[in-house]
Structure formats: structure tokens, C-alpha cells
Amino acid sequence: MMLMEINFHLRNLDPIRSPYTVKSDQRAAEIAQDEVAFENSRALTTALNNTPETRDDVVQRATKLVSDVNYPPPETIRMISNLLAIQMQADGGGSSS
């Protein structure tokens, strides 16, 4: 009687890939993107936690501007009114019904 030995060491063969499997390069890129997104999220959270609820310098500046009768300057008011007039004409003549 003759015995046959079968060797299952197939290290040199590439596996057959299904069209639905994710290539390792693509998966590595996805993992890298996830890590970048996580780091960005962590940095944003840290920045938000370190930001004071009110910024005294900005509040003081706003208080000064509100009390100034010459603010905003007439040129700025004229430019804003022109933009509003253009927008009203584009919306149908500015008539409210």
C-alpha cells in the first residue's frame, strides 16, 4: 500500500481576494484618516476647554463702540444700505406683501 503525504504550507501563494474585500493599503489609509480625525477632534476639544466663556478685551471694545455715536462710520452705513438695496431689487423690488 502506498501512502501519499500532503503538504499544506502555501506561504508563497497570494490569497484570492473577493471583490468585496478591502485591500490592506486602503484599510491602512482609512485607519490613518480616522487617527487624524480623532487627533483633530481632540485638539478642538482642548481648545474649546481652554477658551474662556467671555473675553474681557472683546467685551470692553464692544462697549466702547456701542457708546460711540460715530460708530459705525457713515461710509460703512452707506455701503450696507447699498447692499441691502441691491438685494431687495434682486428679491423682486423689495415690496413686502
C-alpha positions, 0 to 999 in steps of 0.5 A: 500500500502506498501512502501519499503525504500532503503538504499544506504550507502555501506561504508563497501563494497570494490569497484570492481576494473577493471583490468585496474585500478591502485591500490592506493599503486602503484599510491602512489609509482609512485607519490613518484618516480616522487617527487624524480625525480623532487627533483633530477632534481632540485638539478642538476639544482642548481648545474649546476647554481652554477658551474662556466663556467671555473675553474681557478685551472683546467685551470692553471694545464692544462697549466702547463702540456701542457708546460711540455715536460715530460708530459705525462710520457713515461710509460703512452705513452707506455701503450696507444700505447699498447692499441691502438695496441691491438685494431687495431689487434682486428679491423682486423690488423689495415690496413686502406683501 
